[in-house]
Amino acid sequence: MSKTALFEIGLEELPARFIDDALVQLKEKTSAWLDELRIPYDSIYATATPRRLTVKINGLAEKQPDQEEEAKGPAKKIALDSDGKWTKAAIGFTKGQGKIPEDIYFKEINGTEYVHVNKFIEGLATIELLSEFKEIILSLNFPKNMRWGNSKLRYIRPIRWLVALYGKEVVPFTIEGVETDRKTSGHRFLGKETEIADAENYEAALTEQYVVADLEMRKNMISTQIKQMEDKQGWKIPVDEDLLNEVVNLVEYPTVFHGSFDGDFLEVPEEALITSMKEHQRYFPVRSSSDELLPHFVAVRNGNEEYIANVAKGNEKVLRARLADAQFFYQEDQKLSIEKCLEKLDRMVFQEDLGTLADKVKRTKEIAAGICNHLRVDKGTKQQTERTAELCKFDLVTNMVGEFPELQGIMGEKYARIFGEDETVAKGINEHYMPRQAGGELPVTTPGNIVSIADKLDTIVGCFTIGIIPSGSQDPYGLRRQAIGILQMLEQQDWDVKLEKILTIATDVYAKVKLPNKREEKDITEDLNEFFRLRASYLLRGEGIEADVVEAVLSNGIQNVPMKKATARLLADKRNEVAFKNTQEALGRVLNIARKSEGGAIEPSLFENDTEQKLFDKYNKIREVYVDSLKKCNPDAALAHLTELTEPIHAFFDHTMVMAENEKLKKNRLALMKHIADDIHLLADLNAIQWKQQY
C-alpha cells in the first residue's frame, strides 16, 4: 500500500528570483532523505507560488521494508574456549545483536572462521518517520535570510503556516511556534483559508481559492492568454523566456491585460523603453506586424479579470512616470559632448589598484593598437579601432546609463551616432561589451572585435597583475566569462593570430604601468597561459570532445584558436578509425623513443642502412608542406603529410637498432627521432590520446 505525502511551507511573498533554486534544493534534498530512510516512492513533485514552497511525494510506501542482516563477530578461536564453550566475547557479541549464542554460525573468510548471526530488522511505519521532514525545511539555503518577531530562525521570509499530510493524516512537527496542520491559505485577496482533506487533492483545493499551484500550468495560462491577445489585437508580443519565468513566480492566479502609453515617448530609443517595461515593471513590449515598437504593453495581474480596466490604468500611470524619466534623461544627455563625458571618466574608479576608467580606456586603446599592428589591418580600420577604444566607455557617465546600467554600450552607440561619429565606430562602442553573457551575441565589425578583446584583456591581465585570480566559485570580475568571450571572438574571426601573442601585447602594456602589489612578470605569464588553457579546454569539452584529445591538442599551448578546434575534431574522429591505427602506432613509436634524445643535428653520413636514409628523405620531403599546412590552419592536410611517414617509420624500426652500442650512431638516430617528434608535437601530443581503435 502507498499514499501521497504533502509538505507545504507557507510564507510571506518570496523574491521571484530565489524560487527556482529553492525548488531544486527541495526536490534533491527530499529524494536523498527518502533514500536514506529506505522508504520506497514513485516520484517527487516540487512546485511553488509567491507564498508557498511545496513538495509532493507520490506513491510513498506505508513502511520501510523489513531487513535481514548478517552480522560478523569475533574469530572462532576467540569465540570458543579450550573446552569448546562460548567465551565472554561471543556472548557479548550476540547480546549486542539481540541474539543468543545458539544463533551463532561460522563462516570462513580468507582462511579464518568467524562468528556470524542473522538478525531481522522490522521496517518502521512511514508516518512515524515523516516528522523528520522538518530538518529538510530548515536545511534550505537562500541567498538572503531574515529574522522576524522574537524568532531565532533565519529564513528567506517569515513562515506563516505549515501543511504536512500523509494521505489524510497530519504529520506533526513545529517550526518557530508554527504547528503543522491541513489548513492552507488561498489567494491573498480572492481566496480564503481552506483545508486539504487529502494530499492528493492539494491542487484542486487551492484552485477553488484562486491559487494555481502548478508552475507549468501558470506558465501555460500566461502564454495562452498572450497568444490570444496577439490574435485579437493583431500585435506581435515578443516573450522573453527569463521574464516569463519571473512573472510566473510573481503570481498565483494569472490574468493577462494590456495598457498604453503616450506615443511621444517613442522618440526615446526603444531599448530604453523596453528596459523600463521589462526590468522595472515586468511588462512585455508590443510590436507591429512589421516589427515596430508600439505604444502599448502587456502585463500579468495576480488575480482575475474583475476591475481589470482599473488595473490597466494604474499600471499606465506608473509606466508613464518611468518613461518620462527616460525621456528626460535622453534629452539631457544630448546636451552633453563626448569630450565632456571623457573628462568625467577621470573621476570614476575602475578598480582601486588599477586606477580610473580613464586609465582603463588608455590601456585598452594601447592594447587595441598592438593587436591592429599584429593583424596588419589597413589604415582606415586602425583609425576606427583607435577611436572606438577611445570612446568605448564615454556613455557610462550619461544620465541614461546611470539610470539603466543594462544600456551601457547600447546608448553609447546611439549617442555616438547622434554626435556624428563614424557608423563603424558607433557600432564598435556597443559591440565591445559583447558577448554580454554566456552564449551571447558576438561582435561583427573588426573594430568592435579588437576593442572587445582589448578591453577584456585589460581587465584580465590587470587583475592577474595585482593578484586577483579566480579560484573555486570566486570570480567577482567575471574573468572566466571574459576569457571565454575572447576565445570565441578569435574563433569566429578566424584571424591568423596566436593567443599567446596578444597576451604578450597586454602584459607589455602593463609592464610599463606602475601599480601597487605588482607580481613578477614570469608568474603573471604562467598563470595567464594556464587560465586561458583551462578556458579553451572547457569550450572544447563543451562541444563533446573528450578530455584526452583536448589535452593532446593543448599540450603546446592554445596558439591559433580555430586551428586548435579543427585539430581536436579531426583527432576525435581518428581515434576511432581503424585505418589510422597503423599511422598512430608509427608516430607513437617515434614520440616514445624521442624522449631519450638530447637533440642535435642529423648526420646523414652516419646512416648505415637504406631505411634510415629513406625515412630521412621522406621526412625532408614532407616537412615543408607539413609546416605550411599548419600555418594555413589545415590540420587535415598536415596529418595527411605525417601519414606519409607511416611505412618508412615502421621499416626504420624493423631494420634499425636505435639504441646502438656505437654512441655516435645512437645519438644520430635519436636526433632523427627528436626532429620528427618535435614536428608531430606542432600538431598535437598524439601519445596523450587513448586510441580506441586499439581495443
SESEMI-299067 format. One record per residue (C-alpha): chain; z, x, y. Coordinates in steps of 0.001 Angstrom, whole numbers. Each point is the difference from the previous one (the first is absolute). Last residue first. Layout:
REM SESEMI-299067
   chaine         Z         X         Y
        A         Z         X         Y
...
REM end
This chain:
REM SESEMI-299067
   chaine         Z         X         Y
        A    -28199     40761     -2177
        A     -2141      2594      1744
        A     -1953     -2566      2008
        A      3256      -654      1848
        A       -96      3266      1937
        A      3453       309      1523
        A      -985      1533      3324
        A      1868      2979      1490
        A     -2376      2343     -1828
        A     -2863     -1190      2211
        A      1609      1453      3126
        A     -2575     -1421      2380
        A     -3322       652      1756
        A       771      3325      1700
        A      2136       701     -3067
        A     -3186       411     -2037
        A     -1054      2727      2455
        A      3241      1895      -494
        A      -386      -378     -3776
        A     -3492      1550        48
        A      1181      3006      2002
        A      3118       362     -2154
        A     -1943      -115     -3272
        A     -2313      2777      1204
        A      3045      2009      1125
        A      1571      -522     -3416
        A     -3125      1484     -1603
        A        95      3004      2331
        A      3735       529      -489
        A      -368       -75     -3796
        A     -2990      2349       -50
        A      1805      2493      2227
        A      3200      -178     -2068
        A     -1746       675     -3323
        A      2192     -1810     -2502
        A     -1945     -3191       685
        A      1685     -3151      1293
        A     -3313     -1775       588
        A     -1280       433     -3551
        A     -3595     -1137       247
        A     -2289     -1697     -2495
        A      1347     -3554      -315
        A      1630        91      3466
        A     -3287       852      1698
        A     -1947     -2514     -2063
        A      2413     -2746      1074
        A      -338      1045      3654
        A     -3823       265      -172
        A      -123     -3490     -1571
        A      2079     -1714      2674
        A     -1168      1874      3114
        A     -2647     -2604       826
        A      2855     -2519       265
        A      1145      1790      3151
        A     -3285      -997      1636
        A       481     -3633     -1031
        A      3540       151      1400
        A     -1350      1005      3409
        A     -2728     -2652      -113
        A      2533     -2755      -692
        A      2435      1487      2548
        A     -2484      -442      2878
        A      1940       679      3180
        A     -2860      2030      1545
        A      2257      3058        76
        A       849      -582     -3668
        A     -3683      -234      -879
        A      -625      3276      1878
        A      2745      1659     -2034
        A     -1737     -1068     -3218
        A     -3455       933      1321
        A      1246      3518       772
        A      1933       377     -3236
        A     -2675     -1278     -2389
        A     -2055      3180      -431
        A      2906      2417       295
        A      1846     -1889     -2729
        A     -3103       -72     -2213
        A      -448      3761       411
        A      3677       754      -732
        A       -30     -2279     -3051
        A     -3219      1606     -1238
        A      1340      3529       564
        A      3214      -635     -1862
        A     -1826     -1788     -2823
        A     -2520      2868      -272
        A      2585      2566     -1040
        A      1983      2999      1288
        A       260      -786      3720
        A      1463      2980      1882
        A     -3102       521      2148
        A       396     -3577      1248
        A      3129      1108      1987
        A      1829     -3059      1348
        A      2260       631      3006
        A      3718      -666        14
        A      2266     -2736     -1242
        A      3486       606     -1400
        A      -904     -1990     -3079
        A      2461     -1557     -2436
        A      -378     -3467      1535
        A     -3736       325      -638
        A       691      -596     -3696
        A       957     -3636       494
        A     -2573      -881      2657
        A     -2861      1417     -2082
        A      1094     -1881     -3112
        A       270     -3206      2064
        A     -3578       395      1235
        A     -1241       162     -3576
        A      2222     -2823     -1221
        A     -1084     -2263      2869
        A     -3639       787      -665
        A       248      -894     -3705
        A      1982     -3155       777
        A     -2489     -1325      2537
        A     -2009     -1963     -2578
        A      3196     -1784     -1077
        A       468     -1515      3474
        A      3565     -1232       529
        A      1101      2792      2384
        A     -3451       -78      1582
        A       610     -3353      1701
        A      3257      1049      1678
        A     -1722      3310       770
        A     -2682     -1751      2064
        A      2459     -2312      1768
        A      2199      2939       973
        A     -3004      1981      1224
        A     -1185     -2898      2188
        A      3475      -348      1515
        A       319      3712       638
        A     -3443       143      1611
        A       800     -2936      2307
        A      3216      1802      1123
        A     -1442      3478       635
        A      2867      2519      -266
        A      2837     -1639     -1949
        A      1566      3114     -1482
        A      -973      2268     -2887
        A      1859     -1943     -2704
        A     -1005     -3332      1578
        A     -2802      -636     -2514
        A      2162       767     -3030
        A      3084     -1811      1294
        A     -2030     -3187       460
        A     -1499       346     -3477
        A      3507       366     -1453
        A      1284     -3042      1933
        A     -2635     -2473     -1141
        A     -2554     -1433      2412
        A       497     -3746       456
        A      -906      -205      3677
        A      3662        53      1012
        A       291      3261     -1921
        A     -2502      1494      2434
        A      1835     -1320      3065
        A      3419      1202     -1194
        A     -1374      3443      -886
        A     -1477       274      3486
        A      3417      -891      1465
        A      1705      2569     -2223
        A     -2495      2657      1065
        A       569      -965      3638
        A      3721       723      -268
        A      -567      3170     -2040
        A     -2354      1403      2628
        A      2340     -1010      2818
        A      3043      1562     -1680
        A     -1799      3300      -587
        A     -1338        97      3559
        A      3394      -743      1563
        A      1725      2618     -2170
        A     -2509      2674      1038
        A       294     -1010      3668
        A      3775       505       -25
        A      1876     -2991      1415
        A       518      -910      3673
        A      3529     -1155       801
        A      -890      -551      3665
        A     -3705       -26       920
        A     -2240      2337      1968
        A     -3613      -904      -694
        A     -2571      2717      -807
        A       506      -224     -3783
        A      -311     -3773       381
        A     -3709       286       816
        A      -507      2449     -2879
        A      1733     -2475     -2326
        A     -2497     -2703      1018
        A     -3127      2138      -548
        A      1512      1307     -3246
        A       362     -3561     -1281
        A     -3669      -492       914
        A      -899      2954     -2221
        A      2197     -1079     -2917
        A     -1741     -3356       -34
        A     -3342      1697      -593
        A     -3001     -1292      1898
        A     -3527     -1021      -894
        A       565     -3527      1268
        A      -262     -2953     -2375
        A      1109     -2365      2789
        A      1675     -2367     -2468
        A      1742      2766     -1908
        A      1318      1710      3102
        A      1158     -3376      1320
        A      1841      -796     -3241
        A      1694      3402       -14
        A      1189      -445      3582
        A      1302     -3511      -736
        A      1917      1336     -3003
        A      1668      2513      2289
        A       891     -2760      2477
        A      1562     -2148     -2707
        A      2056      2924     -1268
        A      1109       917      3528
        A      1340     -3485       771
        A      2319      1352      2709
        A      3216     -1164     -1689
        A      -975      1289     -3462
        A      3125      -202     -2142
        A      -684     -1576     -3416
        A       386      3312     -1776
        A      -574      2788      2473
        A     -2340        50      2985
        A       102      3244      2033
        A      1455       257      3517
        A       566      3786       108
        A     -1103       866      3535
        A     -3453      1237     -1038
        A      -321     -2709     -2659
        A       404     -2685      2690
        A     -2580      1643      2255
        A     -2427       497     -2884
        A       198     -3686      -910
        A      -118     -1403      3543
        A     -2744      2329      1199
        A     -1952      -582     -3198
        A       139     -3746       606
        A     -1366       368      3526
        A     -2685      2460     -1119
        A     -1136     -2215     -2890
        A      -217     -3053      2268
        A     -1695      2117      2671
        A     -2667      1177     -2455
        A      -572     -3436     -1521
        A      -285     -1808      3357
        A     -2247      2728      1400
        A     -2339      -398     -3029
        A      -106     -3787       305
        A       911     -2254     -2935
        A      3786       216      -269
        A      1670     -1281     -3180
        A      1226     -3562      -675
        A      3298      -276     -1833
        A       755       804     -3642
        A      3530      1018       921
        A       643      -894      3634
        A     -1415       777      3447
        A     -2907      2014     -1384
        A      -834       513      2785
        A      1936       833      3173
        A     -2876      2208      1219
        A     -2338     -2969      -320
        A      1225     -1740      3147
        A      -500      3008      2256
        A     -3214       796     -1890
        A     -1511     -3355       910
        A       495       662      3716
        A     -1370      3536      -376
        A     -3083     -1338     -1770
        A      -535     -2539      2784
        A       308      2644      2752
        A      2729      -821      2520
        A      -554     -2473      2827
        A      3555     -1137       755
        A      -661     -3324     -1755
        A     -1191      1844     -3134
        A      3075      2205        27
        A      2134     -3134       468
        A     -1501     -1639     -3091
        A       272      3085     -2203
        A      3543       736      1117
        A       901     -3635      -562
        A      -889       393     -3679
        A      1515      3467       -83
        A      3501     -1378       210
        A      -191     -3771      -566
        A      2875      -207     -2507
        A      2320      1203      2774
        A      -370     -3431      1694
        A      2217      -103      3097
        A      -239      3705       836
        A     -3574       -36     -1262
        A      -859     -2637      2605
        A      1977      1588      2817
        A     -1858      3300      -350
        A      1764      3316      -727
        A     -1243       231     -3598
        A     -3549      -597      1253
        A      -429      3687       890
        A       526      1247     -3549
        A     -3555       872     -1108
        A     -1238       942      3469
        A      -224      3806      -356
        A      -919      -218     -3674
        A     -2844     -2416       769
        A     -1187      2267      2823
        A       -29      3002     -2340
        A     -1851     -1968     -2667
        A     -2618     -1306      2426
        A      -600      3554      1285
        A      -312      1314     -3559
        A     -2420     -2778      -924
        A     -2191       842      2983
        A         6      3734      -766
        A     -1044      -421     -3628
        A      2494       337     -2839
        A       489      3404     -1593
        A      2500     -1362     -2517
        A      2314      2970       613
        A      -503      -258      3747
        A       735     -3733       -17
        A      3114       612     -2130
        A      1265      2531      2521
        A      -648     -2390      2896
        A      1963     -2709     -1844
        A      2919      2410      -448
        A       -32       810      3723
        A      -164     -3676      1005
        A      2808      -863     -2393
        A      2137      2782      1480
        A      -493     -1294      3568
        A       542     -3614     -1097
        A      3275       983     -1687
        A      1243      1769      3108
        A      -860     -3077      2100
        A      1856     -2119     -2544
        A      3042      2102       770
        A      1585      2860     -1896
        A        55      1043     -3635
        A      3763       563      -263
        A      1088     -3454      1208
        A     -3057     -1814     -1308
        A     -2680     -1812      1995
        A      2000      -287      3206
        A     -1627     -1979      2822
        A       295      1460      3516
        A     -3084      2230      -154
        A     -1936     -2979     -1374
        A       377     -1565      3479
        A     -2627      2361      1425
        A     -2512     -1241     -2571
        A       493     -3566      1201
        A      -615       984      3608
        A     -3222      1784     -1032
        A     -1184     -3003     -2008
        A       333     -2220      3051
        A      2211     -3043       459
        A      -954     -3323      1609
        A     -1523     -1060     -3316
        A      3450       154     -1540
        A      1230     -2726      2362
        A     -2645     -2461     -1191
        A       747       602     -3668
        A      3757      -174       545
        A      -348     -3323      1836
        A     -2255     -1462     -2692
        A      2402      1110     -2734
        A      2927     -1560      1831
        A     -1938     -3227       488
        A      -825        66     -3707
        A      3675        51      -947
        A       885     -2739      2477
        A     -2840     -2194     -1264
        A      1138       609     -3570
        A      3395     -1572       676
        A     -1531     -3025      1712
        A     -2582      -474     -2739
        A      2787       119     -2588
        A      1817     -2830      1744
        A     -3186     -2029       280
        A      -725       433     -3726
        A      3515     -1137      -930
        A      -392     -3069      2194
        A     -3263      -837     -1785
        A      1720       482     -3387
        A      2493     -2762       779
        A       264      -735     -3749
        A     -2442      2123     -1970
        A      2632      1510     -2299
        A      2204      3075       368
        A       -39      3760       460
        A     -3103       -51      2163
        A     -2937      2280      -646
        A     -2266      1215      2775
        A     -3676       -62       933
        A     -1282      1209      3358
        A     -2598     -1083      2529
        A     -1841      1539      2935
        A     -2904      1172     -2225
        A      -815      3548     -1102
        A     -3717       348      -736
        A     -1034       327     -3668
        A     -3291     -1948       255
        A      1595     -2917     -1892
        A      2716        81      2638
        A      3269      1829      -423
        A      3663     -1023      -165
        A      3020      2294       -30
        A      2866      -522     -2497
        A      3451      -227      1577
        A      3093      2016      -946
        A      1297      -152      3597
        A       559      3632       980
        A     -2138      1972     -2460
        A     -2727     -2538      -683
        A      -536     -1833      3287
        A       783      2834      2406
        A     -1953      2428     -2195
        A     -2953     -2399       -33
        A        12      -198      3783
        A       262      3768       352
        A     -2807       598     -2504
        A     -2054     -2642      1811
        A      -210      2116      3119
        A      1261     -2143      2922
        A     -2754     -2032      1627
        A       721     -2603     -2682
        A      3127      -948      1948
        A     -2133     -2128      2275
        A      -611     -2332     -2964
        A      3494     -1425       418
        A      1828      -395     -3311
        A      -297     -2393     -2926
        A      2013     -1307     -2940
        A      -362      -480     -3735
        A      2134     -1339     -2829
        A       850      1011     -3587
        A      2981     -1609     -1719
        A      2187      2129     -2249
        A      3290     -1167     -1587
        A      2327      2952      -548
        A     -1386      2308      2667
        A       336      3637      1088
        A      -784      1686     -3332
        A     -3409     -1679      -196
        A      -597      1150      3586
        A       511      3613     -1066
        A     -2396      -328     -2929
        A     -2632     -1536      2297
        A       453      2790      2537
        A      -510      2639     -2690
        A     -3077     -1823     -1327
        A     -1661      -319      3402
        A     -1737     -3369        -8
        A     -3120      -225      2155
        A      -325     -3589      1261
        A     -3669      -810       491
        A      -394     -3306      1783
        A     -2033     -3179      -556
        A      3023     -2111       873
        A       223     -2037     -3243
        A     -1206      2703     -2344
        A      2250      2672      1503
        A      2949     -2405        32
        A      -483      -729     -3701
        A      -118      3726      -705
        A      3216       528      1952
        A      1683     -2829     -1951
        A     -1056      1542     -3306
        A      1233      3465       947
        A      3361     -1369      1167
        A       522     -2080     -3149
        A     -1089      2898     -2196
        A      2580      2282      1607
        A      2725     -2605      -368
        A      -892      -387     -3684
        A        -2      3760      -458
        A      3499       284      1422
        A      1479     -2771     -2165
        A      3002     -1764      1514
        A     -1867     -2581      2038
        A      2952     -1465      1922
        A      -309     -3461      1521
        A      3124     -1466     -1652
        A     -1920     -1775     -2783
        A     -1770      3309      -598
        A      3388      1594      -602
        A       807     -2264     -2965
        A     -3470       551     -1496
        A       300      3781       250
        A      3400       116     -1713
        A      -634     -2522     -2798
        A       109      2620     -2772
        A      3461      1125      1076
        A      1363     -3499      -613
        A      1771     -2440      2307
        A      -692      2006      3129
        A      2037     -1735      2690
        A     -1112      -699      3560
        A       961       943      3535
        A     -2376     -1403      2555
        A     -3607       208      1009
        A     -2113      -265      3139
        A      1887      2267      2399
        A      1282      3010     -2025
        A     -2227      -775     -2978
        A      2138      -641     -3084
        A      3309      1595      -827
        A      1247       594     -3533
        A      2809     -1460     -2091
        A       313       913     -3679
        A      3034      2150       675
        A      1018      3642       249
        A      2989       750      2166
        A      -253      1588      3451
        A      3257      1796       887
        A     -1656      3384       439
        A     -1928      -328     -3269
        A      1348     -2301     -2717
        A      -905      -527     -3662
        A      -486     -2935     -2368
        A     -3272      -831     -1804
        A      -548     -3737       475
        A     -1359     -1829     -3065
        A     -3148     -2126        81
        A     -2278      2696     -1446
        A      1848      3149       883
        A       652      -471      3684
        A      1062      2171      2920
        A      -539     -1276      3544
        A      1707      1928      2785
        A       553     -1117      3585
        A       314      1404      3525
        A      -402      3751      -523
        A      -151      1713      3409
        A     -3106      2183       466
        A     -1272      3364     -1351
        A      3363       847     -1508
        A      3094      2052       826
        A      3015     -1510     -1745
        A      3380       384      1684
        A      -117     -3572      1281
        A      2321     -1002      2812
        A     -2780     -1783      1824
        A     -3348      1622      -715
        A     -1084      3484     -1069
        A     -3562      1272       314
        A     -2679      1861     -1944
        A     -3273      1719       851
        A     -2628      1547     -2285
        A      1184     -2192     -2899
        A      1304       878     -3462
        A       939     -2572     -2626
        A      3046      1082     -2032
        A      2249     -2873      1100
        A     -2316     -2620     -1468
        A      -342      1950     -3245
        A      3784       367      -182
        A       463     -3797       248
        A     -2267      -276     -3016
        A      3120       897     -2009
        A       797     -3711      -106
        A     -2877      -277     -2450
        A      1942      1569     -2866
        A      2144     -2907     -1219
        A     -2928     -2432       339
        A     -2030      2269     -2286
        A      2392      -468     -2927
        A      1004      3314     -1530
        A     -1785      1557     -2975
        A      2079       703     -3109
        A       345      3646      -863
        A        13       734     -3761
        A      1141      3405     -1192
        A     -1397      2185     -2737
        A      2084      2995      -968
        A      -869      3683      -472
        A      1881      3126     -1166
        A     -2115      3158      -144
        A     -1561      2052     -2789
        A     -1463      3378       922
        A     -3452      1311      -993
        A     -1690      -746      3293
        A      1461     -3519        83
        A      1235     -1546     -3280
        A      1394     -3503       177
        A      3372     -1211     -1230
        A      1436     -3510      -121
        A      3165     -1371      1605
        A       879     -3699       -30
        A      3038       605     -2272
        A      1468      2148      2780
        A       455     -3091      2220
        A     -2121     -1150      2948
        A       412      -800      3696
        A     -1955      3121       993
        A      3078      1793      1326
        A      1870      -928     -3186
        A     -2767      1515     -2080
        A       201      3313      1888
        A      3793       146       -90
        A        27      -499     -3784
        A     -2591      2724      -492
        A      1802      2495      2246
        A      3381      -898     -1481
        A     -1362      1056     -3368
        A     -1253     -2278     -2715
        A      1009      1038     -3505
        A     -2067      2181     -2315
        A      2978      2124     -1039
        A     -1235      3010      1978
        A      -245     -2155      3121
        A     -2947     -2211       915
        A     -1429      -687      3476
        A      -204      3682       970
        A     -2090      1004     -3041
        A     -2053     -3141       440
        A     -1008       969      3552
        A      1435     -2099      2832
        A     -1428     -3317      1189
        A     -3415     -1594       560
        A      -244     -3650      1099
        A     -2872     -2166     -1244
        A      -522     -2949      2271
        A      -794     -3621      -718
        A      -700     -2053      3085
        A         6     -3695       871
        A     -2555     -1032      2620
        A      1472      -746      3425
        A       488     -3657       646
        A     -1671     -3099      1473
        A     -3385      1705       350
        A     -1688       -34      3428
        A     -3374     -1735      -178
        A      -692       312      3717
        A      2081      2111      2336
        A      -292     -1273      3554
        A       681      2210      3037
        A       471     -1193      3547
        A       480      1506      3435
        A       696     -2610      2657
        A      -219      -860      3685
        A     -3376      1411      1079
        A     -1438     -1139     -3346
        A        35      1963     -3222
        A     -1359       421     -3506
        A       792      1804     -3233
        A     -1188     -1022     -3457
        A      1222      1668     -3177
        A     -1555      -664     -3402
        A       675      -830     -3633
        A      3602      1079      -562
        A      2032      1885     -2617
        A      3545      1096       936
        A       696      3628      -892
        A      2491       435      2869
        A     -1788      3178      1100
        A     -3347     -1751      -257
        A      1350     -2868      2094
        A      1189      2411      2704
        A     -3286      1936        43
        A     -1972     -3226       477
        A      2334     -1260      2719
        A      -222      3332      1839
        A     -3797       -42      -109
        A      -319     -3602      1182
        A      2530       243      2809
        A     -1311      3372      1145
        A     -3568     -1272       259
        A      1276     -3107      1772
        A      1939      2059      2552
        A     -3121      2097       667
        A     -2006     -3117       836
        A      2727     -1500      2192
        A       712      2847      2408
        A     -2945      -535      2363
        A       821     -3684       448
        A      3413       723      1511
        A      2334     -2427     -1820
        A      1267     -3233      1525
        A      3663      -598      -891
        A       554       204     -3706
        A        99     -1962     -3243
        A      -170      2220     -3083
        A     -1514     -2011     -2863
        A       534       789     -3683
        A     -1605     -2105     -2719
        A       159       280     -3780
        A     -2406     -1940     -2197
        A      1040      -872     -3540
        A      -488      1286     -3521
        A       683     -1158     -3540
REM end
